[in-house]
């Protein structure tokens, strides 16, 4: 909420799109119906509901869960979420890090001496400085990033060509320092030598330009970093997409599949399966694909029909499944940059009053999770510390504007002389969101709005409605974690309301008081104080009617009993957290 939710520990959930569609490229072997044999080795096939779109998911426009799913074990880092419980898990094959001082906060990082890109280029200082420049927001965001929590408060690492060690020195405390270094997924290193070459610079010239923050010299390189790794039609030349993990990108069929093969030059433990094929299959077709042996692992967003199908398939044998919690929640976001709600709090409140939150949960979620409740707190999961405190803090606002009252909504529209106001409600084209959208349209049309509901397969793409801001209300989910820093950029004022510049703040909301609280919460190491600040933020978000939370996502994962070591996880990494361990019996 990987928009799937920050340097972001949150991804926008293309879920349920949890992350989209049909036949695989590369021949029948890619289907994996009997374990497959690609070059004589094992093939495991994962189904996803959204297509892969970018090698560089560290940029704001490419921060999606599908991109993170593909890249999680292609470019690795010092840590990842996993373990089956969403815990921050160190990856000592990549390197080690430790806090060496509290005043000033200092963290030392050591990259494995053998760590290298698959083309043989060492992972070292130039990669570090490219990562720091992008993630710190230095040079006024020349390099696009999802967010800058914490890194903007560090000094540029003082490393030299070839250095494998670097230090982050903070000018103020940072509670989530352990999760602030380069990681798997959407906060990873990117290959600086590739960016340098594409920018017309030698590695040495590129490193010097980064150290001197020479904007003119870096302009062309930054343009490639921001846009050059978008996947359209076919994969870029292999020289442009090296791997720093156990798998590497090897094939792509647009709208159908992306293939990962074992990186033979990886310095660490090799992947158990030779090949991982990630097929794009609509969620409503994934269970059938699993039963037919076309795929081996699925993790769709559970609907009543999907859960019933999976249960029946498991009873028939050869399929295992698990239902569990997820750090994912569904919500509606208002557009504060342009459109009918941008400067009109009363209209946002009117819309919130017509949204049938209780009906949505009753019809779509409780049949799967009988004790599911309407979600009033956005940024804390119900099982995490501080949830009850935040829920109590927003009880009055959530009752006043979160309980459906169509008559009151119409009264506000009449007072604002806004009956008939057209609202563009946009989302990803999946069944549950289509069902939700139709319920919202029916209720809010009754209140006096004219809701134009649309759902598109490219909603999360770099050219889609969410990135481009063509919505009045956007419906999607954030996938997060237990880290406070994971959601900060969702509400922090952006420098530029553009696809590349707005980070996770897709509606471009701004409130100086919230900005101050977001800074304050990351300086706090006392849990009770953290909970108080988070509760204050939640209260203001209701008062400003920034977003409308709907429900916490349940999760379901199903897999062929031939596949070993599949372990579902509630975090944004999800089921792929241990993908290199997947094997076929």
N, C-alpha and C positions, 0 to 999 in steps of 0.2 A: 501498500500500500503502500514485484518486485515489483507504480507507478508506483500490481503488482507495484507493496508503498517506495534534512538529511543529506552532509554526505549521507546518503540515505540508507538507514537501516529499515527502509519501508519501500514497498513496491506497489505500483498500481496493479490491482488484481485484474488482469486480463482473465481472471478466473471465471470460470463458470460459464463462460470464460473464466476459469481460473487461469487459465492462461491460454487455435482454431483449425485442418480439415482433410482430404481423402487420399486416393491411392498413392502409394509411395513411388518415388523415382528409383532408378537403379536396378530394376528387374525384380523377379519374383523372390530372390533371396532376401531382399530387404523386408519382406513380410514377416519373416521370423516364425513361420507357422510350426516348425518342428525344432526350433533352436537355430535353424539357419546355418549356412556355411558361406561366409564371405571370405574368400581366399583361404578356405579350409578351417575357419575359426568360428567361434560362437557369436551369435547376433541376438541382442535383446532389443525389443521395440517398445517404446513408450508412446502413448497417445496424448496429444495436447490439442486444445481447442483453438489456439491462436497461432498464426505462422510466425516464424523467426524473421526478424527484420534488421538486426544490427549486431555486428561484432563488438562494437563499442557501446555497451549499455551503461557506461559511466556518465553519459551525457543526459541532460534533462529530457530531451525528446525521445530517447531510447530506453528510458527507465521502466521496463515492463517485466513482468514475471516470466514471460516466455523467453525473452532475451537472456534473463538471468539463469533460467533453467538450462539453456543450451551452453552458456559460457561458464557456468559454475565450476566445471572441471576442465575447461580449456585454458582459462587464465586463473591460476590459484593465487593465494596470498597467505598472510600470517594467521588468519582465522576464518571460521565460517560458523553459521548456525546449524545445529544438528544434535545428534545423540538420541533422537527420539523424543526429547522434551524441549527442543528449541534452545538449548543452552549454547552460549558462546564457546566454541571449541577451537583450541589452538591447533594449527597445522605446522608441526615442527619439521616436516619434510621441506617446507618452504623456508622456514627460518624461525628465529626466536626473538622475543622481546620482553623487556622488564622495566618496571618503574624504578628509577634510581634516585629520585628526589621528589619531595612534596613541595619544596619551596626553593626555586620555582619547580613546578611540576615538570619532570623530565623523564622521558621514556626512550630507552635505547633499543634499536632494532638491528638484528644481524641476519642478513640473507644467507642462506645455505651457499657455501663456496661453490657447489656444483650446479647451482640453479642457473639455467640458461634457457633462452627461447629455443624453440625446436629447430631454428635455422643456425644454431650454434652461438648466437650473440649472447654474451653474459647478461644476466639481470643485475644491474648495478646502478651507479649514481645517476646516469641520465634518465633512467626510468623513474627513479626516486624523485628527481626534480620536476619531471613532467607531471607525475602524480600530485606532488605538492602544489605546483602552480595552478593546476586545474581545481583541485579540491579546496584550496585556500581562497579561491576567488581573486587571487592576485591579478594585477593588470586589468582590473575592471571586468573580470569575467571573459577575457579574450577566448579562453578555453571553456567550453560549456561544461557545467557540472550540475548534479542534482541538487546539491546544497553544500554548505560549508561548515556545518556545526563543528566547532572545536578547532579545526585546522587553521581557520583564519586567525586564531589566537596563538599560533606557533610561529617561531622564527623559521626562515628558509633553512633547511638542513645544510650544514657546511660539509659537503662531500666533494670529492675530487674524482676525475675520470677513473673508472675501474673499482671504486670503493664499493664494498659489500655491506658496510655498516653505516648507519645514520642515526641521528638523534633528533627527537622532537622536543623542543623546550617551549612550554606554554607561558604566556604572560599573566595567566589567571588559572584558578582551578578548573578542572573539567571532569565531571562525575563519571562519564563513560569513556575515559581514556583508553581502557583495555580494548574497546571496539572501534578505535579511531584510526588505526593504521591500515595499510593496504590489506584488503581481504579478498575472498572469492566474490564473484558476482559483480555488483554494481559499484564497488569502491576499489577496484583492482588497479594494479599497474597496467599501463598500456605500453606497447613496444616503442620506445622513444626513437630507436634507430630507424624504424619505418616512418614515423612522423617526420623525423629530420630529413630523410631522403625525399619524401613527398613535398616537403617544404623547400627543397632546393638547397639544403644545408648538409654539411658533413656532421657526423656525430659530435665532433669537437666544437664546431660552430654553433650547433644547436644547444649544447650544454652551456656554452658561454652566453648565448642569447637568453637562456633561462635564468642564469645567475645574475645577469645584468638587467633582466626584465626589459629587454629590447623589443618593444611592441612591433616596430616596423619590420625587424628581421624575422619575427615569428608569425606574421600575419598569414602567410600562405600555409605554414605548418598547422596553425590553429584551424584554418578553414578545413583542412583535411581531417584533423582530429574530430571536429564537430560534425562533418558531413560525409567524409570519404569512406567510412566503413558501413554505410547503409547498404543492406543487401537487396538488390533488385535484379530479378531475372536469373542470376547465377552468382556463385561465390566469386569474390575478387581473386586476382592472381594469388597463388599460395604464398608468394613472398610477402604479401601484404597482411597475412593473417596467421602469423606464427602462434604456436601454442606455448604455454608455460604451465602445463598440467599433464595429467595422464592421458587425456584425449585431445584430439585436434579435429577441426572442421575438414571434412573431406568431400562432401557432396551436398547439393541443395537443389531441390526441384520446387520452384515457386508454387505456393499454395498447397504443397503436398508433403514435403519431408525435408529434414536436414539430417545429415549423417555424421556421426563422430566415429573416428577410428583411433585405435591405440597409438599414442605418441611414442614411437620407438626410441626417441631421444630424451624421454623424460628421465630425470635423475633419481626419482623416488620409486615407490612401489607401483608396478604397472597395473593398469586396469585389468580386472578379471575377465571381462568380456572383450573380445576383439573389436566389436562394433556395437555402437548404440545408435539405433535409428529412431528419430523422433518424428512421428507421423502427425500430420494435421488432420484431425477427424472431429466432426461436430460431436458435442457431448452426447446427444441423443443416439449416436451410432457407436459409441465407444464400448458399451457392454457387449453388443453383438460382435464387434471386432475382437474383443477379448475371448468370447466363447468360440469364435471361429479360428482362433490361433493367429489372427492377423497382427495382433499386438500382444504384449506380455504384461504390461503394467498400465493401469489407468488411474486417474485421481480427479474425476469430474466433481463439480459442485453438486451435492446430493439434492435431488428432487424426490418427491414421493415415487414417481415412476422408476427413476434410476435406482433408488435403494431397493425397491421391489424386484427389479430385474437382476440386480447383483445378488440379492439373497437367494433367488431362484436358481441363478447360475451356480452359486456356491453349493447349493443342495444337490445339484446334478453332478458335482465332483470336479476336481482338478482346478478349482479357483478358490483363493483365499481372499479375505477382505477384512478391513478394520474401519470403524467409525470413531472419530475423536474430535477433540477441540482444535481450533485453529486461531492463530493470531491474525484473523482476517475479519473485517466488518464491512457491511454494505452501507452506503450513504448516498445522499444527494448533495451536490455542490452547486452553489450559485456563482454566476459570472459577475464579478465586481468590476471588470474592465469595460464592458460594453453590454448593451441590451437592456431589457425592461427592468431588471432587478439591480442594476449596477449602483444606482444612487437612491434606491427607494426601499428603506427598511420596512415600511408598512406593507408594501407588496410582497416582500419576502415572507413577512409574518402571515399574510393572507394565504400564501401558497403552502406554508407549513401547516396551516390549520385545515387545509383540505386534503393533505396527503394521508391516506388510510393506513397508517403504520401498523395498527393492531390487526387490521384485516390482512395485510401482507404477511405478517408473522403467522397469524392463525391459518391462513390458506396454504402458505408455501413452506414454512419452516417447522411448525409444530408437528405436522405429520411425520417428520423425520426426527425431530428432537422435541418430545412432548412437553418438556418444561422450559422451552425457549421463551425468552421475553423480548419485548421491544427494547432496543438499546438507546439509552439516554446519554451515556458517556462515550465520547469518541475514541479517546487515545489510551485507555487502559482496558485490558481484558478483564472480564468478570472474575477470573480466578487469581488475578494479580493483586498484591498489596496496594491499598489506596483506592480501589474501585468504589468501595462503600462510601468513602469520604467524598469522592467526586460526585457520586450519585446523589448524596444528600445535598451537596452544594448547588446542584442544578435542578433539584426537585420542583421548585416553584416555577422556574422558566419552562421546564420540560412539560409540566402540567398545563401551563398557560398556553404554550404555543406548539406543544408536541402531541396534544390530544385532538383528534379530529373534531372540528366544529364547522361544518359547511355554512351554516347560517351566519356565523360571525365572520367567516372568510368573505362571504358576499357583502356583508355590511362594510368591511374595510374597502373592498373594491368600489362600492358605491360612493363611499366617502372620498376616495381618491379619484373618482370619475374615471375608473379603469375597468369597468365591466367590459368583457370581450377582449381583454389584453391577450395577445398571442404569446405563448411560451414555447420555446424550442427545447424539448426534453430529449436528450440523446444518450445512447448507451451502446454497448456491444450486442451484437445479434446472437443471443442465446435464449433458450426457452424461458428460464426463470425470470430473466430481466424483461423479456417481452411480456410475460404475464404481469409482472410488477408494473411496467409502464402502462399497460392497459387499465389496471386498477387505478393508478394515479390519474390518468386522463379522464376516466369516467367520473371520478369524484371531483376533480378540480374543474372540469367542464361544468359540472352541476353547480359549483360555487360561483361560476361566472368567468373563469379563464377560458381561453381557447388553446388547449394543449396540442401542439404538433409533435407527436411522439415518433421518433425514428430510431432504428437500431441498425448498426452497420458493422460488417466484419472488420473494417479498417479503423474503427473508432479509436484504437490505441496506437495506430501507426503514426509515424512522424508527420504524415500529411493528414491525419484523421482529426475528427472533431475535438477531441480532448486537447491535443497539442496545439491546434490552431485556434481554439477558443471560439468555435462557431455555435456554442450552446448558450442557452439561458440557464438551464439546469442540466448537470451531467450526473448520471447514475453509474457508479462503479464501486469497487472495493479497494481498500488498502490492505496489503499483507504486511504485517510488522513483526515486532518482537517485544520482549519485556524491557527493552532499552528506551529510556526517555528521549535520548537524542535521535531516535529513529523517526520521530514525527515532527520535529521542530520546524523544518523548512516548509511544512505543509501550510503553516500560518504566518511565517515570517515575511515581512514586506520585501518584495522583489525589486531589484534595480531596473529590470526591464520586463514588461509583460509580453514575452514572446516565447515561442516553442523552445528556444535555446536558453532563454534567460530566466524563466519563471520557476525552475526546479520543480518541486512537488506542489507548489502553490498554484494549482491549475486555474483557480478562479481569480487569482491576483488580489486576494484580500489583503488589507493593510489596517493595522491599528497600533499606534505607538505604545500603548499600554501593554498590549500583548507582546510586542517586540521586547519590551523591557522584562516582562515575566519569562519569556523564552530564554533570554540571556541569564536571568537570575537562576532558573531551575538547573541550568548546567553547571553553575558554580556551587551547587548545594550537594553536600555529601551525607546530610542527615535525612533518613527516610521520612520522618514526620514532616519536616520542612518541605521536602520534595512533594509529598502528597498534598500539602496545603497549597503550594503554588500551582500544581496541576489542576486542583479543584477550582482555583481562581480563573485559570485559563479556560477551563470548560464552561464556567459560568458566563464569562464574557463572550465566548463563542455562541452561546445560546442567545444572549442579549443582542448581539450583532446579527444573529441568524445567518451564520457563515455557511454551515452545512446542516443537513438533517440526517442524523444517524438512524439507521433502520434496524439492523440485527447483526449479531455475531454469526459468522459462517460456521456451520458444522462442516466437517471434512470426512471424506470417504476415499479409501484407497483399495483397489482390488488388483490382484495379480495372479498369473498362472502359477500353480504349485510347482512347476518345473523351475521357476526362478527362485534362487536363494538369496537371502540377505536383504530383502526389501523391508525397510523399516520406516513407516510413516512418521512425519514430524510436523508439529504445529506451526513452525516458523515459516518465514518467507522462502526459505530454501526448499521446504516441503520434502517430498519423497526422494528427491535427487541428492539429498545431503550426503549419502554414502554410495552414490551410483558406481564409483570404481570397484566396489565390493560385490556388485550384482553378478551372479553367475547362473548358468543353467546346469541342472543336475544331469 
